[in-house]
Structures are given as C-alpha cells and as structure tokens.
Amino acid sequence: MKLPEKVKIFEVGPRDGFQKVEKFIPTAVKIEIIDQLSGTGLTKIEATSFVHPRVIPQTRDAEEVLAGIQRRPGVIYSALVPNVKGAERALSAGADEINAVVSVSETYNRKNVNMSVAESLQNIAAVIALAREYGRKTVVSLANSFGCPFEGEIPEERVLEVARQVLDLGAGGLVVADTTGLAGPLQVRRLVGRIEEIWPGLDLTLHFHDTRGLGLANVYAALEEGADQFDCSIAGLGGSPAAPYASGNVCTEDVAFLLKRLEIESGLDLPVLLEISRKVEEVVGFTVPGRLVKAGLR
Ligand code: ZN
C-alpha cells in the first residue's frame, strides 16, 4: 500500500450539486455557501458552470456568482464550460481555472453535447488556447471513464487514448470521472495505476459519484494507488430531488472523515463542513445523501 500522506479535496457542490437541484437557489445564498466553503481549508471550488441557461437554468447567474464571492487567497475558483463561448464568459467573469468536459464514450458524448468525441476535442483545443490568453489553466474532465449507461464497459485503453489526446492539446490536468456511478474498486486501482505509470506527476483528480453506493470504496481504491486529489460535494449533493439518495457525488465531509480515519492529512475543518452541510440541506429542502451530517462526529 502506498497511501498518500496528504490529500486535496476539491469542492464541486456549487456546480455539480446545485445544478441538479430543481428550484432556483438564490444567487446570494450560493455566494454565501461558497464563501463559507472557502474557509474550511478547501483549495479549489468549482463555483458554477457557464452552460447556456436553457440547458442548465440553475447556473444562469454564473457571472453574478463569480463577481459576488470573496476571493480567499490560496483558493482556486474554477468554472465548468461546455464550449468556447462558455469559456469566454467564464474567463471574462474571472474564473481562475477552466474545467472542460469530454466523454470517452462516443454515444454519451453525442447525446450530451451533440458532437463526436473528435469534435469535442477540437472544441477543447480552442478552449485551452483561449484560457492561455488569459493566463489560465484548463483541466479536462473525462466523463464516463469507468462505464457508460449506453455503451456499457469502457475499455481502459479507450480512456488512456482520450487522455493522451487531451494532454497533447495542452490540458493542465485531468479529471477522471465516474459520471454515473458505475466504477468498482479493482477497476479504479487498475486505471489509476496505469495513468500514474504513464504520466507520473500528472495533475490527476478522481471524480466519483455514489450512485450505487461504491463511492467511498472507490475513493479508498484510488488512495491505495497513491491518488491524492478528489472532487467531492458538500452534503453529497448531486442527486436530483426526485431521487435524493440516488446519484450524488461522493460527499465532502464523509470523504474528509475517511481521510481522518486513515490518518491522511486533508487540512479540512470537519465541524465547519458539517455546519455548512446542514445549511445546504435547509437550502435545497430535501434530505441530503451525506452520512456524517446525520450521525455527527461522535
Ligand atoms: Zn459529476
């Protein structure tokens, strides 16, 4: 076992979590939550997405959110963008880092953005170039890296091939994402092991969803391969109100608790995270998937 000594948790709740909440969360509340999160030791927060408001009405206030937050030194405020237009908006609104997405599944990518993977990669090349003009880094998320609801199993070689293409385009980092919660621990160990073998020192983040209850098992499997950066969502948000327990991201405070029990340093303030999680539960108005928020620290 080569468990890392230190792990960084990146907060994606304000984007991946909130975007699936049906009722519109007031901009001021989003800003308040982001500002509280930035005081817990998190080093990166995906604050919003610059997707067309018709597609994701929840983040129609993306500019206002970025303008309203208090920038805490040492925290990266990133934004998800679907295309160059979104990147233009995000960069002029002051996003510190860009998250661009491509699915490694041809079918999912077509259904999601109506483009082939090759077309998406061209798109990402333009996003990377634009971000560079602003002196900003682009991290690329590889969606469905552990399986696809349409295509089923995704061969490891396919993920590595798209990863290689994305890095050749100049991506500053990779997020290997289990978009619909299909990953299993052995598969995680194999893929993370291969990636670290091919690209040692790569800025690599794992992004798991707890859709089928294997979220923390997959985090642990990745830790065993030395992975040290994880996307997590406060309160485990990311499920829809129709199925609140079903499909959230791995939960920030639950992962922080796992790290604590593994004696791995995360730099996170667990009691404060729990306070924020309780507040998030009030804001969304349904029972959130997080476990620690229900059971408490002792
Ligand atoms: Zn996600």
py3Dmol code that shows the C-alpha trace and the ligand (Angstrom):
import py3Dmol

protein = """\
ATOM      1  CA  MET A   1       0.000   0.000   0.000  1.00  0.00           C
ATOM      2  CA  LYS A   2       1.197   3.453  -0.827  1.00  0.00           C
ATOM      3  CA  LEU A   3      -1.467   5.652   0.781  1.00  0.00           C
ATOM      4  CA  PRO A   4      -0.575   9.312   0.306  1.00  0.00           C
ATOM      5  CA  GLU A   5       0.273  11.425   3.370  1.00  0.00           C
ATOM      6  CA  LYS A   6      -1.719  14.399   2.173  1.00  0.00           C
ATOM      7  CA  VAL A   7      -4.837  14.594   0.020  1.00  0.00           C
ATOM      8  CA  LYS A   8      -6.569  17.567  -1.563  1.00  0.00           C
ATOM      9  CA  ILE A   9     -10.346  17.699  -1.715  1.00  0.00           C
ATOM     10  CA  PHE A  10     -11.894  19.865  -4.416  1.00  0.00           C
ATOM     11  CA  GLU A  11     -15.431  21.067  -3.809  1.00  0.00           C
ATOM     12  CA  VAL A  12     -17.834  20.662  -6.733  1.00  0.00           C
ATOM     13  CA  GLY A  13     -21.127  21.060  -4.832  1.00  0.00           C
ATOM     14  CA  PRO A  14     -21.873  24.595  -6.056  1.00  0.00           C
ATOM     15  CA  ARG A  15     -21.718  23.268  -9.634  1.00  0.00           C
ATOM     16  CA  ASP A  16     -22.267  19.503  -9.856  1.00  0.00           C
ATOM     17  CA  GLY A  17     -24.527  19.545  -6.794  1.00  0.00           C
ATOM     18  CA  PHE A  18     -26.607  22.673  -7.259  1.00  0.00           C
ATOM     19  CA  GLN A  19     -27.144  22.128 -10.986  1.00  0.00           C
ATOM     20  CA  LYS A  20     -29.362  19.155 -10.208  1.00  0.00           C
ATOM     21  CA  VAL A  21     -31.495  20.994  -7.653  1.00  0.00           C
ATOM     22  CA  GLU A  22     -34.749  21.874  -9.373  1.00  0.00           C
ATOM     23  CA  LYS A  23     -35.751  25.013  -7.504  1.00  0.00           C
ATOM     24  CA  PHE A  24     -33.574  28.033  -8.193  1.00  0.00           C
ATOM     25  CA  ILE A  25     -31.159  28.681  -5.347  1.00  0.00           C
ATOM     26  CA  PRO A  26     -30.908  32.452  -4.859  1.00  0.00           C
ATOM     27  CA  THR A  27     -27.592  33.905  -6.013  1.00  0.00           C
ATOM     28  CA  ALA A  28     -26.896  35.443  -2.595  1.00  0.00           C
ATOM     29  CA  VAL A  29     -27.272  32.022  -0.950  1.00  0.00           C
ATOM     30  CA  LYS A  30     -24.900  30.402  -3.452  1.00  0.00           C
ATOM     31  CA  ILE A  31     -22.355  33.140  -2.764  1.00  0.00           C
ATOM     32  CA  GLU A  32     -22.721  32.730   0.997  1.00  0.00           C
ATOM     33  CA  ILE A  33     -22.198  28.963   0.793  1.00  0.00           C
ATOM     34  CA  ILE A  34     -19.140  29.321  -1.456  1.00  0.00           C
ATOM     35  CA  ASP A  35     -17.672  31.907   0.925  1.00  0.00           C
ATOM     36  CA  GLN A  36     -18.222  29.580   3.876  1.00  0.00           C
ATOM     37  CA  LEU A  37     -16.702  26.647   1.992  1.00  0.00           C
ATOM     38  CA  SER A  38     -13.603  28.656   1.146  1.00  0.00           C
ATOM     39  CA  GLY A  39     -12.928  28.999   4.873  1.00  0.00           C
ATOM     40  CA  THR A  40     -12.763  25.257   5.567  1.00  0.00           C
ATOM     41  CA  GLY A  41      -9.348  24.504   4.059  1.00  0.00           C
ATOM     42  CA  LEU A  42     -10.615  23.525   0.599  1.00  0.00           C
ATOM     43  CA  THR A  43      -8.099  24.613  -2.033  1.00  0.00           C
ATOM     44  CA  LYS A  44     -10.353  24.524  -5.098  1.00  0.00           C
ATOM     45  CA  ILE A  45     -14.052  25.207  -5.513  1.00  0.00           C
ATOM     46  CA  GLU A  46     -15.936  24.679  -8.760  1.00  0.00           C
ATOM     47  CA  ALA A  47     -18.134  27.704  -8.283  1.00  0.00           C
ATOM     48  CA  THR A  48     -20.508  27.450 -11.230  1.00  0.00           C
ATOM     49  CA  SER A  49     -20.866  26.488 -14.877  1.00  0.00           C
ATOM     50  CA  PHE A  50     -21.140  28.620 -17.976  1.00  0.00           C
ATOM     51  CA  VAL A  51     -23.570  26.372 -19.778  1.00  0.00           C
ATOM     52  CA  HIS A  52     -26.445  28.002 -21.696  1.00  0.00           C
ATOM     53  CA  PRO A  53     -29.241  28.897 -19.221  1.00  0.00           C
ATOM     54  CA  ARG A  54     -31.732  26.974 -21.366  1.00  0.00           C
ATOM     55  CA  VAL A  55     -29.760  23.785 -20.708  1.00  0.00           C
ATOM     56  CA  ILE A  56     -28.996  24.403 -17.016  1.00  0.00           C
ATOM     57  CA  PRO A  57     -31.235  27.193 -15.650  1.00  0.00           C
ATOM     58  CA  GLN A  58     -29.745  26.772 -12.145  1.00  0.00           C
ATOM     59  CA  THR A  59     -26.430  28.372 -13.183  1.00  0.00           C
ATOM     60  CA  ARG A  60     -27.913  31.254 -15.164  1.00  0.00           C
ATOM     61  CA  ASP A  61     -26.373  33.536 -12.521  1.00  0.00           C
ATOM     62  CA  ALA A  62     -22.797  32.300 -13.173  1.00  0.00           C
ATOM     63  CA  GLU A  63     -21.370  35.805 -13.755  1.00  0.00           C
ATOM     64  CA  GLU A  64     -23.023  37.211 -10.637  1.00  0.00           C
ATOM     65  CA  VAL A  65     -21.767  34.324  -8.507  1.00  0.00           C
ATOM     66  CA  LEU A  66     -18.156  34.852  -9.594  1.00  0.00           C
ATOM     67  CA  ALA A  67     -18.493  38.601  -9.131  1.00  0.00           C
ATOM     68  CA  GLY A  68     -20.076  38.276  -5.693  1.00  0.00           C
ATOM     69  CA  ILE A  69     -17.797  35.825  -3.898  1.00  0.00           C
ATOM     70  CA  GLN A  70     -14.965  36.923  -1.650  1.00  0.00           C
ATOM     71  CA  ARG A  71     -11.767  35.600  -3.172  1.00  0.00           C
ATOM     72  CA  ARG A  72      -9.810  33.882  -0.475  1.00  0.00           C
ATOM     73  CA  PRO A  73      -6.065  33.749  -1.209  1.00  0.00           C
ATOM     74  CA  GLY A  74      -4.892  30.217  -1.948  1.00  0.00           C
ATOM     75  CA  VAL A  75      -8.306  29.045  -3.174  1.00  0.00           C
ATOM     76  CA  ILE A  76      -8.824  28.372  -6.879  1.00  0.00           C
ATOM     77  CA  TYR A  77     -12.313  29.261  -8.127  1.00  0.00           C
ATOM     78  CA  SER A  78     -12.943  27.176 -11.214  1.00  0.00           C
ATOM     79  CA  ALA A  79     -15.855  27.010 -13.624  1.00  0.00           C
ATOM     80  CA  LEU A  80     -17.143  24.338 -15.945  1.00  0.00           C
ATOM     81  CA  VAL A  81     -17.544  25.323 -19.582  1.00  0.00           C
ATOM     82  CA  PRO A  82     -19.156  23.370 -22.434  1.00  0.00           C
ATOM     83  CA  ASN A  83     -17.553  25.298 -25.323  1.00  0.00           C
ATOM     84  CA  VAL A  84     -15.526  28.351 -26.359  1.00  0.00           C
ATOM     85  CA  LYS A  85     -18.471  30.689 -25.848  1.00  0.00           C
ATOM     86  CA  GLY A  86     -18.793  29.437 -22.270  1.00  0.00           C
ATOM     87  CA  ALA A  87     -15.033  29.771 -21.790  1.00  0.00           C
ATOM     88  CA  GLU A  88     -15.164  33.390 -22.981  1.00  0.00           C
ATOM     89  CA  ARG A  89     -17.881  34.132 -20.425  1.00  0.00           C
ATOM     90  CA  ALA A  90     -16.055  32.300 -17.627  1.00  0.00           C
ATOM     91  CA  LEU A  91     -12.695  33.927 -18.286  1.00  0.00           C
ATOM     92  CA  SER A  92     -14.075  37.439 -18.547  1.00  0.00           C
ATOM     93  CA  ALA A  93     -16.036  36.801 -15.346  1.00  0.00           C
ATOM     94  CA  GLY A  94     -12.742  35.987 -13.618  1.00  0.00           C
ATOM     95  CA  ALA A  95     -12.700  32.184 -13.305  1.00  0.00           C
ATOM     96  CA  ASP A  96      -9.247  31.123 -12.074  1.00  0.00           C
ATOM     97  CA  GLU A  97      -9.357  27.792 -13.856  1.00  0.00           C
ATOM     98  CA  ILE A  98     -11.449  26.207 -16.597  1.00  0.00           C
ATOM     99  CA  ASN A  99     -12.950  22.736 -16.471  1.00  0.00           C
ATOM    100  CA  ALA A 100     -13.765  21.428 -19.961  1.00  0.00           C
ATOM    101  CA  VAL A 101     -15.515  18.102 -20.428  1.00  0.00           C
ATOM    102  CA  VAL A 102     -15.410  15.340 -22.987  1.00  0.00           C
ATOM    103  CA  SER A 103     -16.916  11.897 -22.631  1.00  0.00           C
ATOM    104  CA  VAL A 104     -14.735   8.933 -23.526  1.00  0.00           C
ATOM    105  CA  SER A 105     -17.962   7.278 -24.730  1.00  0.00           C
ATOM    106  CA  GLU A 106     -18.854   8.277 -28.294  1.00  0.00           C
ATOM    107  CA  THR A 107     -22.581   7.644 -27.670  1.00  0.00           C
ATOM    108  CA  TYR A 108     -22.741   9.576 -24.395  1.00  0.00           C
ATOM    109  CA  ASN A 109     -20.829  12.492 -25.894  1.00  0.00           C
ATOM    110  CA  ARG A 110     -23.253  12.705 -28.826  1.00  0.00           C
ATOM    111  CA  LYS A 111     -26.282  12.553 -26.556  1.00  0.00           C
ATOM    112  CA  ASN A 112     -24.804  15.057 -24.132  1.00  0.00           C
ATOM    113  CA  VAL A 113     -23.372  17.726 -26.436  1.00  0.00           C
ATOM    114  CA  ASN A 114     -24.418  16.557 -29.905  1.00  0.00           C
ATOM    115  CA  MET A 115     -20.814  16.242 -31.039  1.00  0.00           C
ATOM    116  CA  SER A 116     -18.437  13.405 -31.799  1.00  0.00           C
ATOM    117  CA  VAL A 117     -15.506  12.957 -29.409  1.00  0.00           C
ATOM    118  CA  ALA A 118     -13.191  14.285 -32.151  1.00  0.00           C
ATOM    119  CA  GLU A 119     -15.329  17.426 -32.482  1.00  0.00           C
ATOM    120  CA  SER A 120     -15.343  17.902 -28.726  1.00  0.00           C
ATOM    121  CA  LEU A 121     -11.552  17.618 -28.690  1.00  0.00           C
ATOM    122  CA  GLN A 122     -11.283  20.376 -31.343  1.00  0.00           C
ATOM    123  CA  ASN A 123     -13.555  22.443 -29.169  1.00  0.00           C
ATOM    124  CA  ILE A 124     -11.365  21.785 -26.129  1.00  0.00           C
ATOM    125  CA  ALA A 125      -8.251  22.788 -28.078  1.00  0.00           C
ATOM    126  CA  ALA A 126      -9.871  26.185 -28.688  1.00  0.00           C
ATOM    127  CA  VAL A 127     -10.886  26.471 -25.017  1.00  0.00           C
ATOM    128  CA  ILE A 128      -7.322  25.696 -23.895  1.00  0.00           C
ATOM    129  CA  ALA A 129      -5.913  28.295 -26.323  1.00  0.00           C
ATOM    130  CA  LEU A 130      -8.340  30.971 -25.115  1.00  0.00           C
ATOM    131  CA  ALA A 131      -7.658  30.211 -21.435  1.00  0.00           C
ATOM    132  CA  ARG A 132      -3.927  30.557 -22.147  1.00  0.00           C
ATOM    133  CA  GLU A 133      -4.506  34.075 -23.477  1.00  0.00           C
ATOM    134  CA  TYR A 134      -5.922  34.883 -20.045  1.00  0.00           C
ATOM    135  CA  GLY A 135      -3.036  33.079 -18.346  1.00  0.00           C
ATOM    136  CA  ARG A 136      -5.438  30.426 -17.065  1.00  0.00           C
ATOM    137  CA  LYS A 137      -5.135  26.682 -16.870  1.00  0.00           C
ATOM    138  CA  THR A 138      -7.652  24.264 -18.377  1.00  0.00           C
ATOM    139  CA  VAL A 139      -8.311  20.981 -16.670  1.00  0.00           C
ATOM    140  CA  VAL A 140     -10.177  18.421 -18.758  1.00  0.00           C
ATOM    141  CA  SER A 141     -12.740  16.010 -17.315  1.00  0.00           C
ATOM    142  CA  LEU A 142     -13.021  12.616 -18.974  1.00  0.00           C
ATOM    143  CA  ALA A 143     -16.649  11.704 -18.385  1.00  0.00           C
ATOM    144  CA  ASN A 144     -17.792   8.071 -18.189  1.00  0.00           C
ATOM    145  CA  SER A 145     -14.242   6.789 -17.695  1.00  0.00           C
ATOM    146  CA  PHE A 146     -15.491   3.772 -15.726  1.00  0.00           C
ATOM    147  CA  GLY A 147     -18.502   2.833 -17.814  1.00  0.00           C
ATOM    148  CA  CYS A 148     -21.319   4.322 -19.837  1.00  0.00           C
ATOM    149  CA  PRO A 149     -25.084   3.949 -19.425  1.00  0.00           C
ATOM    150  CA  PHE A 150     -25.378   3.482 -23.203  1.00  0.00           C
ATOM    151  CA  GLU A 151     -22.208   1.642 -24.206  1.00  0.00           C
ATOM    152  CA  GLY A 152     -21.625  -0.337 -21.019  1.00  0.00           C
ATOM    153  CA  GLU A 153     -17.988  -1.148 -20.275  1.00  0.00           C
ATOM    154  CA  ILE A 154     -15.394   1.318 -21.488  1.00  0.00           C
ATOM    155  CA  PRO A 155     -12.034  -0.321 -22.209  1.00  0.00           C
ATOM    156  CA  GLU A 156      -9.136   1.105 -20.208  1.00  0.00           C
ATOM    157  CA  GLU A 157      -7.247   1.642 -23.472  1.00  0.00           C
ATOM    158  CA  ARG A 158     -10.009   3.953 -24.668  1.00  0.00           C
ATOM    159  CA  VAL A 159      -9.698   6.158 -21.574  1.00  0.00           C
ATOM    160  CA  LEU A 160      -5.910   6.263 -21.960  1.00  0.00           C
ATOM    161  CA  GLU A 161      -6.228   7.161 -25.659  1.00  0.00           C
ATOM    162  CA  VAL A 162      -8.535  10.127 -24.979  1.00  0.00           C
ATOM    163  CA  ALA A 163      -6.346  11.149 -22.010  1.00  0.00           C
ATOM    164  CA  ARG A 164      -3.315  11.191 -24.308  1.00  0.00           C
ATOM    165  CA  GLN A 165      -5.118  13.313 -26.891  1.00  0.00           C
ATOM    166  CA  VAL A 166      -6.294  15.776 -24.255  1.00  0.00           C
ATOM    167  CA  LEU A 167      -2.796  16.117 -22.779  1.00  0.00           C
ATOM    168  CA  ASP A 168      -1.344  16.582 -26.273  1.00  0.00           C
ATOM    169  CA  LEU A 169      -3.745  19.505 -26.688  1.00  0.00           C
ATOM    170  CA  GLY A 170      -2.135  21.144 -23.657  1.00  0.00           C
ATOM    171  CA  ALA A 171      -4.568  20.356 -20.852  1.00  0.00           C
ATOM    172  CA  GLY A 172      -3.074  21.319 -17.481  1.00  0.00           C
ATOM    173  CA  GLY A 173      -4.657  18.394 -15.685  1.00  0.00           C
ATOM    174  CA  LEU A 174      -7.093  15.505 -15.951  1.00  0.00           C
ATOM    175  CA  VAL A 175     -10.227  14.671 -14.022  1.00  0.00           C
ATOM    176  CA  VAL A 176     -11.100  11.027 -14.449  1.00  0.00           C
ATOM    177  CA  ALA A 177     -14.829  10.924 -13.826  1.00  0.00           C
ATOM    178  CA  ASP A 178     -17.285   8.183 -12.944  1.00  0.00           C
ATOM    179  CA  THR A 179     -20.181  10.261 -14.199  1.00  0.00           C
ATOM    180  CA  THR A 180     -22.991   7.822 -13.498  1.00  0.00           C
ATOM    181  CA  GLY A 181     -21.531   5.824 -10.619  1.00  0.00           C
ATOM    182  CA  LEU A 182     -20.535   2.624 -12.404  1.00  0.00           C
ATOM    183  CA  ALA A 183     -16.948   2.261 -11.148  1.00  0.00           C
ATOM    184  CA  GLY A 184     -15.708  -0.552  -8.931  1.00  0.00           C
ATOM    185  CA  PRO A 185     -12.606  -0.583  -6.712  1.00  0.00           C
ATOM    186  CA  LEU A 186     -10.500  -3.061  -8.717  1.00  0.00           C
ATOM    187  CA  GLN A 187     -11.196  -1.176 -11.920  1.00  0.00           C
ATOM    188  CA  VAL A 188     -10.268   2.084 -10.178  1.00  0.00           C
ATOM    189  CA  ARG A 189      -6.962   0.623  -8.997  1.00  0.00           C
ATOM    190  CA  ARG A 190      -6.138  -0.640 -12.478  1.00  0.00           C
ATOM    191  CA  LEU A 191      -6.941   2.602 -14.293  1.00  0.00           C
ATOM    192  CA  VAL A 192      -5.338   4.923 -11.727  1.00  0.00           C
ATOM    193  CA  GLY A 193      -2.282   2.640 -11.647  1.00  0.00           C
ATOM    194  CA  ARG A 194      -1.931   2.786 -15.437  1.00  0.00           C
ATOM    195  CA  ILE A 195      -2.347   6.568 -15.581  1.00  0.00           C
ATOM    196  CA  GLU A 196       0.256   7.152 -12.867  1.00  0.00           C
ATOM    197  CA  GLU A 197       2.631   4.762 -14.573  1.00  0.00           C
ATOM    198  CA  ILE A 198       2.291   6.515 -17.951  1.00  0.00           C
ATOM    199  CA  TRP A 199       2.164  10.115 -16.641  1.00  0.00           C
ATOM    200  CA  PRO A 200       3.934  10.282 -13.279  1.00  0.00           C
ATOM    201  CA  GLY A 201       3.363  13.628 -11.576  1.00  0.00           C
ATOM    202  CA  LEU A 202       0.284  14.411 -13.652  1.00  0.00           C
ATOM    203  CA  ASP A 203      -2.257  16.769 -12.086  1.00  0.00           C
ATOM    204  CA  LEU A 204      -4.818  13.973 -11.695  1.00  0.00           C
ATOM    205  CA  THR A 205      -8.175  14.233  -9.921  1.00  0.00           C
ATOM    206  CA  LEU A 206     -10.693  11.445  -9.379  1.00  0.00           C
ATOM    207  CA  HIS A 207     -14.386  12.292  -9.573  1.00  0.00           C
ATOM    208  CA  PHE A 208     -16.714   9.652  -8.175  1.00  0.00           C
ATOM    209  CA  HIS A 209     -20.462   9.536  -7.818  1.00  0.00           C
ATOM    210  CA  ASP A 210     -22.031   7.394  -5.117  1.00  0.00           C
ATOM    211  CA  THR A 211     -24.927   6.334  -7.336  1.00  0.00           C
ATOM    212  CA  ARG A 212     -24.648   2.661  -6.441  1.00  0.00           C
ATOM    213  CA  GLY A 213     -23.058   3.006  -3.029  1.00  0.00           C
ATOM    214  CA  LEU A 214     -19.448   2.397  -4.036  1.00  0.00           C
ATOM    215  CA  GLY A 215     -18.284   6.000  -3.814  1.00  0.00           C
ATOM    216  CA  LEU A 216     -16.089   5.708  -0.711  1.00  0.00           C
ATOM    217  CA  ALA A 217     -14.845   2.249  -1.716  1.00  0.00           C
ATOM    218  CA  ASN A 218     -13.677   3.771  -4.987  1.00  0.00           C
ATOM    219  CA  VAL A 219     -12.011   6.687  -3.202  1.00  0.00           C
ATOM    220  CA  TYR A 220     -10.166   4.202  -0.997  1.00  0.00           C
ATOM    221  CA  ALA A 221      -9.113   2.128  -4.010  1.00  0.00           C
ATOM    222  CA  ALA A 222      -7.709   5.242  -5.693  1.00  0.00           C
ATOM    223  CA  LEU A 223      -5.878   6.215  -2.479  1.00  0.00           C
ATOM    224  CA  GLU A 224      -4.250   2.781  -2.478  1.00  0.00           C
ATOM    225  CA  GLU A 225      -2.737   3.686  -5.855  1.00  0.00           C
ATOM    226  CA  GLY A 226      -1.470   6.963  -4.447  1.00  0.00           C
ATOM    227  CA  ALA A 227      -4.164   9.248  -5.931  1.00  0.00           C
ATOM    228  CA  ASP A 228      -4.283  12.442  -3.887  1.00  0.00           C
ATOM    229  CA  GLN A 229      -6.910  14.730  -5.420  1.00  0.00           C
ATOM    230  CA  PHE A 230     -10.668  14.139  -5.309  1.00  0.00           C
ATOM    231  CA  ASP A 231     -13.741  16.048  -6.411  1.00  0.00           C
ATOM    232  CA  CYS A 232     -16.374  15.936  -3.670  1.00  0.00           C
ATOM    233  CA  SER A 233     -19.663  17.633  -2.995  1.00  0.00           C
ATOM    234  CA  ILE A 234     -20.806  19.152   0.290  1.00  0.00           C
ATOM    235  CA  ALA A 235     -23.665  17.111   1.817  1.00  0.00           C
ATOM    236  CA  GLY A 236     -23.208  14.613  -1.042  1.00  0.00           C
ATOM    237  CA  LEU A 237     -25.320  16.771  -3.317  1.00  0.00           C
ATOM    238  CA  GLY A 238     -25.605  15.841  -6.949  1.00  0.00           C
ATOM    239  CA  GLY A 239     -28.691  13.698  -6.693  1.00  0.00           C
ATOM    240  CA  SER A 240     -31.944  15.010  -8.050  1.00  0.00           C
ATOM    241  CA  PRO A 241     -34.797  15.956  -5.681  1.00  0.00           C
ATOM    242  CA  ALA A 242     -36.794  13.117  -7.229  1.00  0.00           C
ATOM    243  CA  ALA A 243     -34.189  10.629  -6.016  1.00  0.00           C
ATOM    244  CA  PRO A 244     -32.215  12.421  -3.327  1.00  0.00           C
ATOM    245  CA  TYR A 245     -30.344   9.344  -2.161  1.00  0.00           C
ATOM    246  CA  ALA A 246     -29.558   8.120  -5.617  1.00  0.00           C
ATOM    247  CA  SER A 247     -26.812   9.802  -7.510  1.00  0.00           C
ATOM    248  CA  GLY A 248     -24.798  12.365  -5.585  1.00  0.00           C
ATOM    249  CA  ASN A 249     -21.087  12.990  -5.771  1.00  0.00           C
ATOM    250  CA  VAL A 250     -19.025  11.467  -3.014  1.00  0.00           C
ATOM    251  CA  CYS A 251     -19.714  13.655  -0.007  1.00  0.00           C
ATOM    252  CA  THR A 252     -17.053  16.201   1.017  1.00  0.00           C
ATOM    253  CA  GLU A 253     -17.360  15.760   4.774  1.00  0.00           C
ATOM    254  CA  ASP A 254     -17.725  11.969   4.520  1.00  0.00           C
ATOM    255  CA  VAL A 255     -14.519  11.764   2.468  1.00  0.00           C
ATOM    256  CA  ALA A 256     -12.842  14.156   4.924  1.00  0.00           C
ATOM    257  CA  PHE A 257     -13.871  11.774   7.717  1.00  0.00           C
ATOM    258  CA  LEU A 258     -12.491   8.772   5.816  1.00  0.00           C
ATOM    259  CA  LEU A 259      -9.184  10.617   5.378  1.00  0.00           C
ATOM    260  CA  LYS A 260      -9.100  11.459   9.074  1.00  0.00           C
ATOM    261  CA  ARG A 261      -9.653   7.796   9.993  1.00  0.00           C
ATOM    262  CA  LEU A 262      -6.900   6.832   7.545  1.00  0.00           C
ATOM    263  CA  GLU A 263      -4.627   9.371   9.259  1.00  0.00           C
ATOM    264  CA  ILE A 264      -4.209  11.217   5.987  1.00  0.00           C
ATOM    265  CA  GLU A 265      -3.903  14.982   6.153  1.00  0.00           C
ATOM    266  CA  SER A 266      -6.624  16.920   4.316  1.00  0.00           C
ATOM    267  CA  GLY A 267      -6.337  20.293   6.036  1.00  0.00           C
ATOM    268  CA  LEU A 268     -10.137  20.403   6.302  1.00  0.00           C
ATOM    269  CA  ASP A 269     -12.183  21.724   9.193  1.00  0.00           C
ATOM    270  CA  LEU A 270     -14.738  18.953   9.699  1.00  0.00           C
ATOM    271  CA  PRO A 271     -17.021  20.672  12.251  1.00  0.00           C
ATOM    272  CA  VAL A 272     -17.392  23.701   9.997  1.00  0.00           C
ATOM    273  CA  LEU A 273     -18.024  21.492   6.958  1.00  0.00           C
ATOM    274  CA  LEU A 274     -20.830  19.825   8.920  1.00  0.00           C
ATOM    275  CA  GLU A 275     -22.390  23.196   9.740  1.00  0.00           C
ATOM    276  CA  ILE A 276     -22.342  24.129   6.066  1.00  0.00           C
ATOM    277  CA  SER A 277     -23.768  20.743   5.138  1.00  0.00           C
ATOM    278  CA  ARG A 278     -26.727  21.277   7.484  1.00  0.00           C
ATOM    279  CA  LYS A 279     -27.306  24.661   5.948  1.00  0.00           C
ATOM    280  CA  VAL A 280     -27.169  23.171   2.438  1.00  0.00           C
ATOM    281  CA  GLU A 281     -29.817  20.671   3.467  1.00  0.00           C
ATOM    282  CA  GLU A 282     -32.083  23.530   4.547  1.00  0.00           C
ATOM    283  CA  VAL A 283     -31.432  25.399   1.331  1.00  0.00           C
ATOM    284  CA  VAL A 284     -32.245  22.519  -1.033  1.00  0.00           C
ATOM    285  CA  GLY A 285     -35.218  21.421   1.062  1.00  0.00           C
ATOM    286  CA  PHE A 286     -34.699  17.666   0.885  1.00  0.00           C
ATOM    287  CA  THR A 287     -32.762  15.073   2.860  1.00  0.00           C
ATOM    288  CA  VAL A 288     -29.199  15.104   1.564  1.00  0.00           C
ATOM    289  CA  PRO A 289     -27.236  11.881   0.940  1.00  0.00           C
ATOM    290  CA  GLY A 290     -24.297  12.700   3.281  1.00  0.00           C
ATOM    291  CA  ARG A 291     -23.874  10.326   6.223  1.00  0.00           C
ATOM    292  CA  LEU A 292     -21.799  12.315   8.696  1.00  0.00           C
ATOM    293  CA  VAL A 293     -24.303  15.162   8.668  1.00  0.00           C
ATOM    294  CA  LYS A 294     -26.881  12.711  10.047  1.00  0.00           C
ATOM    295  CA  ALA A 295     -24.708  10.817  12.514  1.00  0.00           C
ATOM    296  CA  GLY A 296     -22.408  13.602  13.717  1.00  0.00           C
ATOM    297  CA  LEU A 297     -18.748  13.311  14.615  1.00  0.00           C
ATOM    298  CA  ARG A 298     -19.303  11.166  17.685  1.00  0.00           C
TER     299      ARG A 298
END
"""
ligand_1 = """\
1
ZN
Zn -20.105 14.646 -11.624
"""
view = py3Dmol.view(width=600, height=400)
view.addModel(protein, "pdb")
view.setStyle({"model": 0}, {"cartoon": {"style": "trace"}})
view.addModel(ligand_1, "xyz")
view.setStyle({"model": 1}, {"stick": {}})
view.zoomTo()
view.show()
